[in-house]
Amino acid sequence: MKRAILIVLDSVGIGELPDAADYGDVGSNTLGNIAKAAGGLELPNLKGLGLGNISPILGVEPVSDPKGSFGKSDELSKGKDTVTGHWEMAGVILEKPLNTYPEGFPKDIIAEFEERIGRGVIGNTVASGTEIIKELGDEHVATGKPIVYTSADSVFQIAAHEEVIPLSELYRYCEIAREMLVGDRQVGRVIARPFIGTSGAYARTSNRKDYALAPFNKTVLEYVNEAGLNVMCVGKIEDLFNGLGVTHAVHTKNNEMGVDETIKYMDMKLPGFIFTNLVDFDMQFGHRNDYMGYKKALEDFDRRLPEILVRLQEGDLLIITADHGCDPTTASTDHSREYVPMIVVAKGLRNGVDLGIRRTFSDMGKTVLEHLEAQNEMFGTSFLGLLK
């Protein structure tokens, strides 16, 4: 039985890409800069697998005999969005970035949206999700108007108090926005951002839901499915791919739950592909410039990592990577254009291999497909041969 497990540490970049200046991200290095700012990282398990062999990280030194293979990847797609990064891993390359709306959404989009949901909206600005509910939460509660906002990413976000607009209604609004925002208007994701609480103490809940564009071509998930194997998705993966190719899925509230659910799928011992996103690094700490919280989240994952490693069996391939950066030590609170690390553990194959700098994230998906012996025409170059 063969399995491939791909775990995405959301936003854990490892240094600026050559084109970082085009995105305003010169100097970004999520892992490296957090380590410097925090006085070092304690990641003994990732260190043992070779994380420090990829790039200098204070506290995570290179080791002479890493138990995993290691490398980093450039990104071919334009952009630095969650959808962009995950899609590229799965074989979808974006030749132009998804639309962003740095001045808010045009009047025609807002007018049509208001007409279709049957009520007005407030906001329509670029904002932090936690700050916008502080600023407009009271007005929303008083008027019942949902809060629409965006960010530097390709997103249309709708915030609403769960006691003012029920979740089912908020999700319906998101489905309407998703229908609208395609073609020339397209955004990568429409996101439901429910919250609770009272004035001065509003807090977002874990009932977030993402509505992504359908991928523009066949992905690794579909190829694995067509090979008659299982595709098990943890976190927001199912949403990012609109469920295409997915056979099992579970949504999660935090990183700890994400690790728990990944372990549950491993314990099921089903042949196929486990694809996990751990979002707290990005959502809770990167976007809030909380480098000490980010440091703790990294160390918490490292503490849980042995529970995953001990469950690897002959025929298993584990890849730990990221989808972009989100350096919490810079002035920006947005994603950063960075290389992503790759740590690979292959049971029954060679470990300790320097995989170098890969041209595209798609090499990871291509490697998964070769490992699972799934026929495909996916873009990318497998590095499985380097492990044999």
C-alpha positions as CSV (number, residue, x, y, z in Angstrom):
1,M,0.0,0.0,0.0
2,K,1.3,3.4,-0.9
3,R,0.4,6.7,0.6
4,A,1.4,10.3,0.1
5,I,0.9,12.9,2.9
6,L,1.3,16.6,2.0
7,I,1.2,19.0,4.9
8,V,1.1,22.7,4.2
9,L,2.3,25.0,7.0
10,D,0.3,28.0,5.8
11,S,2.6,31.0,5.2
12,V,5.8,29.5,6.5
13,G,8.1,30.9,3.8
14,I,11.8,30.7,3.9
15,G,13.2,33.8,2.1
16,E,12.3,36.3,-0.6
17,L,12.0,35.1,-4.2
18,P,14.0,36.8,-6.9
19,D,10.9,38.9,-8.0
20,A,10.0,39.9,-4.4
21,A,10.6,43.6,-5.3
22,D,7.7,43.4,-7.8
23,Y,5.4,42.6,-4.8
24,G,7.0,45.0,-2.2
25,D,8.4,42.1,-0.3
26,V,12.2,42.7,-0.4
27,G,13.7,41.5,2.9
28,S,10.8,39.1,3.7
29,N,11.9,35.8,5.3
30,T,9.2,34.4,7.5
31,L,11.2,31.6,9.2
32,G,14.5,33.4,9.2
33,N,13.2,36.8,10.5
34,I,11.0,35.2,13.2
35,A,14.0,33.3,14.5
36,K,16.1,36.5,14.6
37,A,13.4,38.5,16.3
38,A,12.5,35.8,18.8
39,G,16.1,35.0,19.7
40,G,16.0,31.6,18.0
41,L,13.6,28.8,17.3
42,E,13.4,25.4,19.1
43,L,12.4,22.9,16.4
44,P,14.4,19.8,17.2
45,N,12.3,17.4,15.0
46,L,12.3,19.6,11.9
47,K,16.0,20.3,12.5
48,G,16.6,16.5,12.5
49,L,14.8,16.2,9.2
50,G,17.0,18.9,7.6
51,L,15.1,22.2,7.9
52,G,18.3,24.0,8.9
53,N,20.0,22.6,5.8
54,I,17.8,24.6,3.5
55,S,18.6,28.1,4.7
56,P,20.1,29.8,7.9
57,I,17.6,29.8,10.7
58,L,18.8,30.9,14.2
59,G,18.4,27.9,16.5
60,V,17.9,25.4,13.7
61,E,21.4,24.5,12.6
62,P,22.1,22.2,9.6
63,V,22.8,18.6,10.5
64,S,25.3,16.3,8.9
65,D,22.9,13.3,8.7
66,P,19.4,14.6,8.2
67,K,16.6,12.0,8.5
68,G,14.7,13.6,5.7
69,S,15.4,15.2,2.3
70,F,15.3,18.9,2.0
71,G,15.1,21.8,-0.5
72,K,13.0,24.8,-1.3
73,S,10.8,25.8,-4.3
74,D,10.4,28.9,-6.5
75,E,6.9,29.8,-7.6
76,L,6.0,30.0,-11.3
77,S,2.5,31.5,-10.8
78,K,2.0,35.2,-10.5
79,G,0.7,36.2,-7.0
80,K,1.2,35.2,-3.4
81,D,-2.3,34.1,-2.5
82,T,-3.4,30.9,-0.7
83,V,-5.3,29.7,-3.8
84,T,-2.3,30.4,-6.0
85,G,0.1,28.5,-3.9
86,H,-2.1,25.4,-3.3
87,W,-3.2,25.3,-7.0
88,E,0.4,25.4,-8.1
89,M,1.3,22.4,-5.9
90,A,-1.6,20.6,-7.5
91,G,-0.5,21.5,-11.1
92,V,-2.3,24.7,-11.9
93,I,-0.1,27.6,-13.0
94,L,-1.5,31.1,-13.0
95,E,0.1,33.3,-15.7
96,K,-1.4,36.4,-14.3
97,P,-2.4,37.1,-10.7
98,L,-6.0,36.8,-9.6
99,N,-7.8,40.2,-9.3
100,T,-7.3,42.3,-6.3
101,Y,-9.2,45.4,-5.3
102,P,-7.0,47.7,-3.3
103,E,-9.5,50.6,-3.5
104,G,-12.5,48.4,-2.6
105,F,-14.9,46.8,-5.0
106,P,-16.4,48.8,-7.9
107,K,-19.9,50.3,-7.5
108,D,-21.4,48.0,-10.0
109,I,-20.3,44.9,-8.1
110,I,-21.6,46.2,-4.8
111,A,-24.9,47.4,-6.3
112,E,-25.6,44.0,-7.9
113,F,-24.6,42.2,-4.7
114,E,-26.9,44.3,-2.6
115,E,-29.8,43.8,-5.0
116,R,-29.3,40.0,-5.0
117,I,-29.1,39.6,-1.3
118,G,-31.9,42.1,-0.6
119,R,-30.1,44.4,1.7
120,G,-27.3,47.1,1.8
121,V,-23.8,46.5,2.9
122,I,-21.2,48.5,4.8
123,G,-17.4,48.7,4.6
124,N,-16.2,47.9,1.1
125,T,-12.6,48.7,2.0
126,V,-9.3,47.0,2.5
127,A,-9.0,46.0,6.1
128,S,-7.8,43.5,8.7
129,G,-10.6,41.1,9.6
130,T,-10.3,41.7,13.4
131,E,-10.1,45.5,13.0
132,I,-13.1,45.8,10.7
133,I,-15.4,44.2,13.2
134,K,-14.1,46.5,15.9
135,E,-14.8,49.5,13.6
136,L,-18.1,48.5,12.1
137,G,-19.5,45.8,14.3
138,D,-21.8,48.1,16.2
139,E,-23.2,49.5,12.9
140,H,-23.7,46.1,11.5
141,V,-25.6,44.9,14.6
142,A,-27.8,48.0,14.6
143,T,-28.6,47.9,10.8
144,G,-28.3,44.3,9.9
145,K,-26.1,45.2,7.0
146,P,-23.2,42.7,6.4
147,I,-19.6,44.0,6.3
148,V,-17.9,43.6,3.0
149,Y,-14.1,44.0,2.8
150,T,-11.0,42.7,1.1
151,S,-7.2,42.6,1.5
152,A,-4.1,42.5,-0.6
153,D,-5.2,39.1,-1.6
154,S,-7.8,38.1,-4.2
155,V,-10.7,37.9,-1.7
156,F,-14.2,39.1,-1.2
157,Q,-14.9,38.8,2.5
158,I,-18.3,39.1,4.3
159,A,-18.4,39.5,8.0
160,A,-21.6,39.1,10.0
161,H,-22.6,38.5,13.6
162,E,-24.1,35.0,13.9
163,E,-27.0,36.4,16.0
164,V,-27.8,39.1,13.4
165,I,-27.3,37.1,10.2
166,P,-27.6,33.3,10.7
167,L,-24.8,31.2,9.3
168,S,-27.0,29.7,6.6
169,E,-27.9,33.2,5.4
170,L,-24.3,34.3,5.4
171,Y,-23.3,31.3,3.4
172,R,-26.0,32.0,0.9
173,Y,-24.6,35.5,0.5
174,C,-21.2,34.0,-0.2
175,E,-22.7,31.7,-2.8
176,I,-24.2,34.7,-4.5
177,A,-20.9,36.6,-4.5
178,R,-19.1,33.5,-5.8
179,E,-21.5,33.3,-8.8
180,M,-20.9,37.0,-9.5
181,L,-17.1,37.2,-9.1
182,V,-15.9,35.2,-12.2
183,G,-14.6,36.2,-15.6
184,D,-13.3,39.8,-15.6
185,R,-14.5,40.2,-12.1
186,Q,-12.9,37.0,-10.7
187,V,-11.5,36.7,-7.2
188,G,-9.7,33.7,-5.9
189,R,-12.0,33.3,-2.8
190,V,-15.2,34.5,-1.3
191,I,-14.9,34.0,2.5
192,A,-17.6,33.9,5.1
193,R,-16.3,35.6,8.3
194,P,-18.8,35.1,11.1
195,F,-18.3,36.6,14.5
196,I,-20.0,36.8,17.9
197,G,-19.8,39.0,21.0
198,T,-20.9,42.4,22.1
199,S,-19.7,45.9,21.5
200,G,-16.0,46.2,22.3
201,A,-15.6,42.5,22.5
202,Y,-16.4,41.0,19.1
203,A,-14.5,37.9,18.1
204,R,-14.4,35.8,14.9
205,T,-15.7,32.3,15.2
206,S,-14.4,29.1,13.6
207,N,-17.4,28.9,11.3
208,R,-15.4,30.5,8.5
209,K,-16.1,29.1,5.1
210,D,-14.1,29.6,1.8
211,Y,-15.6,29.6,-1.7
212,A,-12.8,29.2,-4.2
213,L,-12.8,29.4,-8.0
214,A,-12.8,26.0,-9.7
215,P,-9.2,25.1,-10.8
216,F,-8.5,25.9,-14.4
217,N,-7.2,22.5,-15.2
218,K,-7.1,18.9,-13.8
219,T,-5.3,18.7,-10.5
220,V,-3.3,16.1,-8.5
221,L,-6.5,15.4,-6.5
222,E,-8.4,14.4,-9.6
223,Y,-5.6,12.3,-11.0
224,V,-5.3,10.4,-7.7
225,N,-9.1,9.9,-7.6
226,E,-9.1,8.6,-11.1
227,A,-6.5,6.1,-10.2
228,G,-9.0,4.6,-7.8
229,L,-7.3,5.9,-4.7
230,N,-8.5,7.9,-1.7
231,V,-8.1,11.7,-1.5
232,M,-8.4,12.8,2.1
233,C,-8.4,16.5,2.8
234,V,-7.9,18.3,6.1
235,G,-8.7,21.9,6.8
236,K,-9.6,24.3,4.0
237,I,-8.2,22.0,1.2
238,E,-11.6,20.8,0.1
239,D,-12.8,24.4,-0.3
240,L,-9.7,25.5,-2.2
241,F,-10.4,22.9,-4.8
242,N,-14.2,23.1,-4.8
243,G,-14.3,19.4,-3.7
244,L,-13.0,18.2,-7.1
245,G,-11.4,14.8,-6.7
246,V,-12.0,14.7,-2.9
247,T,-13.2,11.4,-1.4
248,H,-12.9,12.3,2.3
249,A,-12.8,15.7,4.0
250,V,-12.8,17.3,7.4
251,H,-12.7,21.0,8.2
252,T,-10.7,22.1,11.3
253,K,-10.8,24.9,13.8
254,N,-7.0,25.2,14.5
255,N,-3.6,23.6,14.0
256,E,-4.0,21.1,16.8
257,M,-7.2,19.8,15.3
258,G,-5.5,19.7,11.9
259,V,-2.8,17.5,13.2
260,D,-5.3,15.3,15.0
261,E,-7.4,14.8,11.9
262,T,-4.3,14.1,9.8
263,I,-3.3,11.4,12.3
264,K,-6.9,9.9,12.1
265,Y,-6.6,9.6,8.3
266,M,-3.2,8.0,8.7
267,D,-4.6,5.5,11.2
268,M,-7.3,4.5,8.7
269,K,-4.5,3.1,6.5
270,L,-6.2,3.8,3.3
271,P,-4.1,3.9,0.1
272,G,-4.0,7.4,-1.5
273,F,-3.3,11.0,-0.7
274,I,-3.7,13.0,2.5
275,F,-3.6,16.7,1.9
276,T,-3.5,19.0,5.0
277,N,-3.5,22.7,5.5
278,L,-2.6,24.1,9.0
279,V,-3.8,27.7,8.8
280,D,-3.0,29.2,12.3
281,F,0.5,30.3,11.3
282,D,-1.1,32.6,8.7
283,M,-4.5,33.5,10.1
284,Q,-3.7,33.9,13.8
285,F,-0.1,35.2,13.7
286,G,1.3,36.2,10.3
287,H,-1.5,38.6,9.4
288,R,-1.4,40.1,12.9
289,N,2.4,40.6,13.0
290,D,2.6,38.4,16.1
291,Y,6.0,36.9,15.7
292,M,6.1,35.4,19.2
293,G,2.7,33.7,18.6
294,Y,4.0,32.5,15.3
295,K,7.2,31.1,17.1
296,K,5.0,29.2,19.6
297,A,2.8,27.8,16.8
298,L,5.9,26.5,14.9
299,E,7.2,24.9,18.1
300,D,3.8,23.4,18.9
301,F,3.8,21.8,15.4
302,D,7.3,20.5,15.9
303,R,6.2,18.9,19.2
304,R,3.4,17.1,17.4
305,L,5.6,16.0,14.5
306,P,6.8,12.7,16.1
307,E,3.2,11.6,16.2
308,I,3.1,11.8,12.4
309,L,6.5,10.3,11.9
310,V,5.9,7.3,14.0
311,R,2.8,6.4,11.8
312,L,4.8,6.4,8.6
313,Q,5.0,2.9,7.2
314,E,6.7,1.3,4.2
315,G,5.5,2.9,1.0
316,D,4.7,6.3,2.6
317,L,5.9,9.6,1.3
318,L,5.6,12.7,3.6
319,I,6.1,16.2,2.3
320,I,6.0,19.3,4.6
321,T,5.9,22.6,2.8
322,A,4.2,26.0,2.7
323,D,2.1,28.0,0.2
324,H,3.7,31.5,0.5
325,G,5.1,33.7,3.2
326,C,3.6,36.0,5.7
327,D,6.5,37.6,7.6
328,P,5.2,39.0,10.9
329,T,8.4,41.1,11.5
330,T,7.8,43.4,8.5
331,A,5.5,46.5,8.5
332,S,3.1,44.7,6.1
333,T,0.4,42.4,7.4
334,D,-0.1,40.8,4.0
335,H,1.4,37.6,2.5
336,S,5.0,37.8,1.2
337,R,6.5,36.5,-2.0
338,E,8.9,33.8,-0.7
339,Y,10.4,30.5,-1.4
340,V,8.7,27.6,0.4
341,P,10.6,25.0,2.3
342,M,10.3,21.3,1.4
343,I,11.0,18.5,3.9
344,V,10.5,15.0,2.5
345,V,10.5,11.7,4.4
346,A,10.2,8.6,2.2
347,K,9.9,5.2,3.9
348,G,11.7,2.6,1.9
349,L,13.6,5.2,-0.2
350,R,16.7,7.4,0.4
351,N,16.6,10.2,2.8
352,G,19.2,13.0,3.4
353,V,19.0,14.1,-0.2
354,D,19.5,17.8,-1.1
355,L,16.6,18.5,-3.5
356,G,18.0,21.9,-4.3
357,I,15.7,24.7,-5.6
358,R,12.8,23.5,-7.5
359,R,11.4,25.5,-10.4
360,T,7.8,25.2,-9.3
361,F,5.6,24.0,-6.5
362,S,4.1,21.6,-9.0
363,D,7.1,19.4,-8.6
364,M,5.6,18.3,-5.3
365,G,2.3,17.3,-6.9
366,K,4.1,15.5,-9.7
367,T,6.2,13.6,-7.2
368,V,3.0,12.5,-5.3
369,L,1.5,11.2,-8.6
370,E,4.7,9.2,-9.5
371,H,4.9,7.8,-6.0
372,L,1.2,6.7,-6.2
373,E,1.7,5.4,-9.7
374,A,-1.2,7.5,-10.9
375,Q,-1.3,8.1,-14.7
376,N,-1.3,11.8,-15.3
377,E,-0.5,14.7,-17.7
378,M,0.1,17.2,-14.9
379,F,2.7,19.9,-15.2
380,G,5.9,19.6,-13.1
381,T,9.0,17.5,-12.7
382,S,9.0,14.7,-10.1
383,F,12.0,14.4,-7.8
384,L,11.1,10.9,-6.7
385,G,14.0,9.6,-8.8
386,L,16.4,11.5,-6.5
387,L,15.2,9.4,-3.6
388,K,15.8,6.0,-5.2
